[in-house]
Amino acid sequence: MVSTKKVLLGAVTAILGVVGAGSAALAVTMPSGVDGPGAALAELQGHTATSDHDTAEDAPRGDVPDWTRAVGSDVTVVRPGEAAGDDGGSVRVHLTLAGGTSLPTDCTPLDQVGMPFDGGGQWPDLGDTAQLCEGWVTVLLEDQLYAWTDDQTRG
């Protein structure tokens, strides 16, 4: 006869196995910009819509600053998802720029960096140096570009 303890232990082990396999499958299907369980939950609930692109040219128009299309790679775009309601045109992007790329000359310094909408993810401390470049709040840290915009900023 099998003891109740062994049956319960077996059931718990099976449940943990199913949950673990499901979590692993979920992690594999998430775009690379979805970092951590909170961001994954936001994606699943439709609060964010994250997409990855090999190059900035591959990204839809409006998802990256136009000047990055020829020089950007390893692109992650985050927009508010359908469950977020009125997004006001919000979009944020993180990408790698080709070596030697600098910001456009017509960028203007901003008094404050500000913050994009909270779409999760793990952005570094952006410091206090931001530029407004063609309607995008832009921070360049070495070859990493962090940028965000909305309808009001593009205004």
LINPE-V25926 format. One record per backbone hydrogen bond with DSSP energy under -1.0 kcal/mol. CO is the residue of the C=O (numbers start at 1). NH is the residue of the N-H. E is the energy in kcal/mol with one decimal. If there is no record, write none. Layout:
co=CO nh=NH e=E
co=CO nh=NH e=E
//
This chain:
co=3 nh=7 e=-1.9
co=4 nh=8 e=-2.7
co=5 nh=9 e=-2.5
co=6 nh=10 e=-2.4
co=7 nh=11 e=-2.4
co=8 nh=12 e=-2.7
co=9 nh=13 e=-2.3
co=10 nh=14 e=-2.3
co=11 nh=15 e=-2.5
co=12 nh=16 e=-2.6
co=13 nh=17 e=-2.2
co=14 nh=18 e=-2.3
co=15 nh=19 e=-2.7
co=16 nh=20 e=-2.7
co=17 nh=21 e=-2.5
co=18 nh=22 e=-2.6
co=19 nh=23 e=-2.6
co=20 nh=24 e=-2.3
co=21 nh=25 e=-2.4
co=22 nh=26 e=-2.3
co=23 nh=27 e=-2.5
co=24 nh=28 e=-1.9
co=25 nh=29 e=-1.5
co=31 nh=34 e=-1.9
co=33 nh=35 e=-1.1
co=36 nh=40 e=-1.9
co=37 nh=41 e=-2.5
co=38 nh=42 e=-2.2
co=39 nh=43 e=-2.0
co=40 nh=44 e=-2.6
co=41 nh=45 e=-2.4
co=42 nh=47 e=-2.4
co=42 nh=48 e=-1.2
co=43 nh=46 e=-1.1
co=46 nh=83 e=-2.0
co=47 nh=81 e=-1.9
co=49 nh=79 e=-1.9
co=51 nh=77 e=-2.9
co=53 nh=75 e=-2.4
co=54 nh=74 e=-2.3
co=60 nh=63 e=-2.2
co=65 nh=68 e=-1.9
co=66 nh=69 e=-1.5
co=68 nh=72 e=-2.0
co=71 nh=98 e=-2.2
co=72 nh=56 e=-2.2
co=73 nh=96 e=-3.0
co=75 nh=53 e=-2.3
co=76 nh=94 e=-2.2
co=77 nh=51 e=-2.6
co=78 nh=92 e=-2.2
co=79 nh=49 e=-3.0
co=81 nh=84 e=-1.7
co=82 nh=85 e=-1.0
co=87 nh=90 e=-1.8
co=88 nh=151 e=-3.1
co=91 nh=149 e=-2.3
co=92 nh=78 e=-2.8
co=93 nh=147 e=-2.5
co=94 nh=76 e=-2.5
co=95 nh=145 e=-3.0
co=96 nh=73 e=-2.6
co=98 nh=101 e=-1.9
co=104 nh=107 e=-1.4
co=108 nh=132 e=-3.1
co=117 nh=119 e=-1.6
co=130 nh=110 e=-2.4
co=131 nh=138 e=-3.1
co=132 nh=108 e=-1.9
co=133 nh=136 e=-1.3
co=136 nh=133 e=-2.9
co=137 nh=148 e=-1.9
co=138 nh=131 e=-2.5
co=139 nh=146 e=-2.7
co=141 nh=144 e=-2.5
co=143 nh=97 e=-3.2
co=144 nh=141 e=-2.8
co=145 nh=95 e=-2.1
co=146 nh=139 e=-2.8
co=147 nh=93 e=-3.0
co=148 nh=137 e=-2.6
co=149 nh=91 e=-1.9
co=150 nh=154 e=-2.4
co=151 nh=155 e=-1.4
//
